């Protein structure tokens, strides 16, 4: 199946002189990877976890969940920070192989 897809892509490029969208579906991991890049930039700039969470999840979620009973928002941010540090430290190839969870 991967070889056939490659041939279809090549044939579409040859016929239409452009990439056919249906043969290049968007990667569902992209939003998470983009968020990880944003987190890596914020961490390298010295931004606090609370400020990162406010920027990513919004002030409403922060005011409700940051100091609430559940530690879900903080845990989510800690995972993002950990994965962003791995990616920025050169482990980006391994991260692309992981089955990332959606945002």
C-alpha positions, 0 to 999 in steps of 0.5 A: 500500500505505501508503494502504491500511494507513492506511485499515485502521488508521482502520477498526480504530480506528473498529470496535474503539475501540482500535489493532489490534496487528496493524496497528501492528507494532513498529519493529525499530529501536526497541531500537537507538534506545533504546540510543542514548538511553541512550548519549547520557545517559551521554555527557552525564553524563561517563561513560567509554566503558568504563563505558558498554560495561560497562553495555550489554554486561555485565561478562563481555563487557567482561573478554573483549573490551575488551582482546582482539585484536578491536576489535569491541566498541570499534568498536561502542561508538564507532558508538553514541556517534557516532550518539547525539551526532548524535541529541542534537545535533538530527540525530534526524530524519536518524537516523530515516531511516537503516537502523540496524544491530541491536544 
